[in-house]
């Protein structure tokens, strides 16, 4: 039997569209707070709203996008979202005060939330079901690469050529996401819903219940990941490791690239339980080593272990959320997962910041390493145990059928 093809034109196109989408996101993520402080002369707390407003609008728009995907179709939602995202990028040239920028960030976040939901749904439909774990792993690599390149490109651009060139670059990259998105061809899924159900709007219809448990696990872990994004460079400077701080996410990405051909296949072959528990432990050990890092070698080893641990967990959790939903509910499942995950990121950035003000970063990451281990318990009760329950019910039904 021939192996299902993964690297199709559609898969490559949607992966590049996702890469450009997140590249534009990360270029602005690290530079706009600096721009607000230096050019708009705003306070640090107000500058922080650049990220908060963006994430909140993305979180709110995702459930709505998930429902719209069921009604209007994946491609239509994707192109609309990418046009909003690229269009909003054009407006960064005009505001002269922080209020104007916050309005643009609100619109930009809506486009981003809709686009990431649509992209995640489309790629889940494109990937063969027998290779979904492997395919989602490779797809998430496009996000990881943007995470590494985006901050580097953004900071280098604003430092050497100024904010206007940086804004122009973000527009060009956003248009790149739209162009590659246009080349995606997708067959329409058969509609299995009643018209009455589709026309009914309720709060419950904004979320896919089957995706909530694993989304909560992902959100729980995202709190620690937010601590890495926010403070690892500051921690490196305080630990006299500033010369290698920029390499942290480079090593993180390299380990992901090297491990992805194996971890994705293991997920498809052995299932999420076999992969997730060791990766949670690796994530915890990586955080522990990071908290004890006194040399560049220890610092970069921790980056590799965190990359292997958390870098494998994120696509695994997203794959679980998609697989447990019915095919016509994949858009809603993707929206549910990303909304709950981003909520954890947003809350983590806030609360970790409060905790960091009370202790040194070494102690913070030390506590985070034990916090991650709680994820083992959470994963067991919210996924593994429920999975056993589902299996037992199926076996009981089969047994009753055989008796009859």
C-alpha positions in Angstrom: 0.0 0.0 0.0 1.4 3.4 -1.0 2.1 5.9 1.7 -0.1 8.9 1.6 1.6 12.0 0.2 2.3 14.7 2.6 4.5 17.2 0.7 1.9 18.4 -1.8 1.7 21.8 -3.4 -1.2 22.7 -1.1 0.7 21.7 2.1 3.8 23.7 1.1 1.7 26.7 0.1 -0.3 26.8 3.4 2.9 26.3 5.4 4.6 29.3 3.7 1.4 31.4 4.2 1.6 30.5 7.9 5.3 31.3 8.0 4.9 34.8 6.5 1.8 35.4 8.7 3.8 34.7 11.9 7.0 36.4 10.6 5.0 39.7 10.3 3.5 39.1 13.7 6.9 38.5 15.4 8.6 41.4 13.5 6.1 43.8 15.1 5.8 42.0 18.5 9.3 42.8 19.6 9.6 46.3 17.9 6.3 48.1 18.6 6.8 48.4 22.4 10.3 49.8 21.8 8.8 52.2 19.2 6.1 53.3 21.6 8.7 54.0 24.3 11.3 55.8 22.1 9.2 57.5 19.4 5.8 58.0 21.0 7.2 58.6 24.5 4.6 56.4 26.1 5.0 54.7 29.5 6.2 51.1 29.8 2.7 50.0 30.9 1.1 51.7 27.9 3.6 50.3 25.5 2.7 46.8 26.9 -0.8 47.4 25.7 0.5 47.0 22.1 0.7 43.3 22.7 -2.2 42.9 25.1 -4.8 44.6 22.8 -3.6 42.5 19.8 -3.8 39.2 21.7 -7.2 40.0 23.2 -8.7 40.9 19.8 -7.2 37.7 18.3 -8.6 35.6 21.2 -12.1 37.1 20.8 -12.2 36.8 17.0 -11.1 33.1 16.8 -14.3 31.5 18.0 -16.3 33.7 15.6 -13.9 32.7 12.8 -14.3 29.0 13.8 -18.1 29.2 13.3 -17.7 31.3 10.1 -15.5 28.5 8.7 -18.4 26.1 8.9 -20.8 28.5 7.2 -18.7 30.3 4.5 -15.9 27.8 3.8 -12.2 27.7 4.7 -10.7 29.4 1.7 -13.0 32.4 1.8 -12.4 33.0 5.5 -8.6 32.6 5.0 -8.4 35.2 2.2 -10.7 37.6 4.0 -8.6 37.3 7.1 -5.3 37.7 5.3 -6.6 40.8 3.5 -7.6 42.3 6.9 -4.2 41.4 8.3 -2.3 42.9 5.3 -4.6 46.0 5.1 -4.1 46.7 8.8 -0.3 46.6 8.3 -0.6 49.5 5.9 -2.0 51.8 8.6 1.0 51.7 10.9 2.6 54.6 8.9 0.0 57.1 9.9 -0.8 57.4 13.7 1.1 60.0 15.7 -0.1 58.9 19.1 -0.5 55.7 21.1 -4.3 55.7 20.8 -4.1 55.4 17.0 -1.7 52.5 17.3 -4.0 50.7 19.7 -6.9 51.0 17.3 -4.8 49.5 14.5 -3.5 46.7 16.8 -7.2 45.9 17.5 -8.0 45.5 13.8 -4.7 43.7 13.2 -5.4 41.2 15.9 -8.8 40.4 14.5 -7.2 39.6 11.1 -4.5 37.5 12.8 -7.0 35.5 15.0 -9.1 34.7 11.9 -6.1 33.9 9.7 -4.4 31.5 12.2 -7.7 29.7 12.8 -8.4 29.3 9.0 -4.8 28.2 8.3 -4.8 25.6 11.1 -8.1 24.2 9.8 -7.1 24.1 6.2 -3.8 22.3 7.0 -5.7 19.7 9.1 -7.9 19.0 6.0 -4.9 18.8 3.6 -2.7 16.4 5.7 -3.6 12.7 5.2 -5.2 11.3 8.4 -2.6 8.6 8.6 0.2 11.2 8.8 -1.6 13.9 10.8 0.9 13.9 13.7 3.9 14.1 11.3 2.3 16.7 9.1 1.2 19.0 12.0 4.7 18.8 13.4 6.2 20.0 10.1 3.5 22.7 9.8 4.2 24.1 13.2 7.9 24.3 12.2 6.9 27.2 10.0 5.7 29.0 13.1 8.9 28.1 15.0 11.1 29.4 12.2 9.2 32.7 12.2 9.6 33.0 15.9 13.4 32.7 15.5 13.7 35.0 12.5 11.0 37.6 13.2 12.5 39.2 16.3 16.0 39.2 14.8 14.9 40.8 11.5 12.6 43.3 13.3 15.2 44.5 15.8 17.9 44.7 13.1 15.7 46.7 10.8 14.4 49.2 13.3 18.0 49.7 14.7 19.7 50.2 11.3 17.0 51.6 9.0 14.3 53.0 11.3 10.6 52.4 12.0 9.2 53.2 8.6 11.3 50.6 6.9 10.3 48.1 9.6 6.6 48.9 8.9 7.2 48.5 5.2 8.9 45.1 5.8 5.9 43.9 7.8 3.5 44.9 5.0 5.6 43.1 2.4 5.7 39.9 4.5 2.0 40.1 5.2 1.3 40.4 1.4 3.6 37.3 1.0 1.2 35.4 3.3 -1.8 36.5 1.2 -0.1 35.6 -2.1 0.9 32.1 -0.9 -2.6 31.7 0.6 -4.2 32.4 -2.7 -2.4 29.4 -4.3 -4.0 27.0 -1.9 -6.6 24.8 -3.5 -9.0 22.9 -1.3 -11.9 20.5 -1.9 -15.1 21.4 -0.1 -16.0 19.0 2.8 -19.4 17.4 2.6 -21.9 19.3 4.7 -23.4 17.0 7.4 -25.2 19.7 9.4 -28.8 20.7 9.2 -29.5 24.2 8.0 -31.4 24.8 11.2 -28.3 24.0 13.3 -26.1 26.2 11.1 -28.4 29.2 11.4 -28.6 29.0 15.2 -26.1 31.2 17.1 -25.3 30.6 20.7 -22.3 31.0 23.1 -21.8 27.2 23.1 -21.6 27.2 19.3 -18.4 29.3 19.5 -16.4 26.4 21.1 -15.9 22.8 20.3 -16.4 20.8 23.6 -14.1 17.9 22.5 -11.2 20.3 22.1 -11.5 22.0 25.5 -9.7 19.4 27.7 -6.5 19.3 25.7 -6.7 23.0 25.1 -6.6 23.6 28.9 -3.5 21.4 29.2 -1.9 23.5 26.4 -2.9 26.8 28.1 -1.5 25.6 31.4 1.9 24.9 29.7 1.8 28.1 27.7 2.1 30.1 31.0 5.7 28.8 31.3 6.4 29.3 27.6 5.3 33.0 28.0 7.9 33.3 30.8 10.6 32.2 28.3 9.5 34.6 25.6 9.3 37.5 28.0 12.3 37.1 30.2 14.9 34.7 28.9 17.0 37.4 27.2 16.9 39.6 30.4 17.9 36.5 32.5 20.8 35.8 30.1 22.0 39.4 30.5 21.8 39.2 34.3 23.7 35.8 34.2 26.5 37.4 32.1 25.4 35.3 29.1 24.4 38.2 26.9 26.8 37.0 24.1 24.7 33.8 23.6 21.2 35.1 24.5 20.3 35.5 20.8 21.2 31.9 20.2 18.6 30.5 22.6 15.8 30.2 20.1 18.2 29.4 17.3 19.2 26.2 19.2 15.6 25.7 20.0 14.7 25.8 16.3 17.6 23.6 15.2 16.6 20.8 17.7 13.1 21.0 16.4 14.3 20.7 12.8 16.4 17.6 13.7 13.7 15.9 15.8 10.6 16.6 13.7 11.1 13.8 11.2 11.0 11.3 14.1 8.6 12.8 16.6 5.7 13.3 14.1 6.0 9.8 12.9 6.1 8.5 16.5 2.9 10.4 17.2 1.1 8.7 14.3 2.5 5.3 15.1 2.3 5.2 18.9 -0.2 7.8 19.8 0.0 11.0 21.9 0.4 9.4 25.3 3.7 7.7 24.4 5.1 11.0 23.2 3.6 13.5 25.6 4.7 12.2 29.0 8.5 12.0 28.1 8.2 15.5 26.4 6.6 17.0 29.5 9.5 15.6 31.6 12.1 17.0 29.1 10.4 20.4 29.2 10.7 20.3 33.0 14.3 19.3 33.0 15.1 22.0 30.4 13.6 24.6 32.6 15.5 23.2 35.6 18.9 23.4 33.7 18.0 26.9 32.5 17.5 28.0 36.2 20.9 26.7 37.1 22.7 28.0 34.0 26.0 29.6 34.7 27.8 28.8 31.5 26.9 29.2 27.8 26.9 25.4 27.4 24.3 24.9 30.1 22.2 27.8 28.7 22.1 26.3 25.2 21.6 22.7 26.4 18.5 24.0 28.2 17.3 25.6 25.0 17.7 22.3 23.1 15.8 20.3 25.8 13.0 22.9 25.9 12.8 22.8 22.2 12.5 19.0 22.1 10.0 19.0 25.0 7.7 22.0 24.5 8.4 22.1 20.7 7.0 18.6 20.4 4.1 19.1 22.9 2.5 22.1 21.1 1.8 20.4 17.7 0.9 17.2 19.6 -1.8 19.0 21.6 -3.1 20.7 18.5 -3.3 17.4 16.7 -5.2 15.9 19.5 -7.7 18.8 19.5 -8.3 18.3 15.7 -8.5 14.5 15.7 -11.1 14.4 18.5 -13.4 16.7 16.6 -15.7 15.7 13.7 -14.4 16.6 10.3 -16.8 19.5 9.9 -15.9 20.7 13.3 -12.1 21.0 12.7 -12.4 24.8 12.2 -14.1 25.2 15.5 -11.7 22.8 17.2 -8.7 24.8 15.9 -10.3 28.1 17.1 -11.0 26.6 20.5 -7.5 25.3 21.0 -5.8 28.5 19.8 -8.1 30.8 21.8 -7.6 28.9 25.1 -3.9 28.6 24.4 -3.5 32.3 23.7 -5.5 33.0 26.9 -2.8 31.1 28.8 -0.1 33.1 27.0 -1.8 36.4 27.8 -2.4 35.5 31.5 1.0 34.1 31.8 2.7 37.2 30.5 0.8 39.3 33.1 1.1 37.0 36.2 4.7 35.9 35.5 5.6 39.5 35.2 4.1 40.1 38.7 6.0 37.2 40.1 9.2 38.2 38.4 9.1 41.5 40.2 9.3 39.7 43.5 12.1 37.3 42.8 15.2 36.7 40.6 14.7 35.0 37.3 16.8 32.0 38.3 14.3 31.2 41.1 11.4 31.9 38.7 12.6 29.4 36.2 13.3 26.9 39.0 9.7 27.1 40.1 8.6 26.8 36.5 10.4 23.5 36.2 8.2 22.0 38.9 5.1 23.8 37.6 5.6 21.9 34.3 5.5 18.6 36.1 2.0 19.3 37.3 1.2 19.1 33.6 1.7 15.4 33.8 -1.2 15.1 36.2 -3.3 17.5 34.2 -2.6 15.6 31.0 -3.5 12.3 32.6 -6.9 13.4 34.0 -7.9 15.6 31.0 -6.7 13.3 28.2 -5.4 9.9 29.0 -8.0 8.9 31.6 -10.8 10.2 29.4 -9.4 8.3 26.5 -9.5 5.1 28.5 -13.1 5.8 29.4 -14.0 6.2 25.7 -12.2 3.0 24.8 -14.0 1.1 27.6 -17.4 2.4 26.4 -16.6 1.3 22.8 -15.6 -2.2 24.1 -18.8 -2.5 26.1 -20.9 -1.5 23.1 -19.0 -4.1 20.9 -19.5 -6.8 23.7 -23.3 -6.0 23.9 -23.6 -6.2 20.1 -21.8 -9.6 20.0 -24.2 -11.0 22.6 -27.2 -9.8 20.7 
